[in-house]
Amino acid sequence: MTTEKIAITIDQQLLSRIDKLVAEKRFPNRSKAFQEAVTEKLQRLDRTRLTRECAKLIPYEEQQLSEEHLLGEIEWPEY
């Protein structure tokens, strides 16, 4: 994976917290701390998007649709 250097503006208190985590060896450096934080946030956003989309589904209708496709259209092998 290629990386790019960026500049950000950040609240001093937040930066102090990041520096403390680096000092405690929870992260090797600031960059890694920010990379992991951004990655985690993006993953959470993806999960919440999936949750929002699933909430739009109507369970009864989805069940009916799935059963329509199964009735008579698929021959199950005998075991």
Contacts in CASP RR format, 6 or more apart in sequence:
PFRMAT RR
TARGET T0000
AUTHOR 0000-0000-0000
METHOD contacts of the structure
MODEL  1
MTTEKIAITIDQQLLSRIDKLVAEKRFPNRSKAFQEAVTEKLQRLDRTRL
TRECAKLIPYEEQQLSEEHLLGEIEWPEY
8 34 0 8 1.000
18 27 0 8 1.000
18 30 0 8 1.000
18 33 0 8 1.000
18 34 0 8 1.000
19 30 0 8 1.000
21 27 0 8 1.000
21 33 0 8 1.000
22 28 0 8 1.000
22 29 0 8 1.000
22 30 0 8 1.000
22 33 0 8 1.000
26 33 0 8 1.000
27 33 0 8 1.000
27 36 0 8 1.000
END
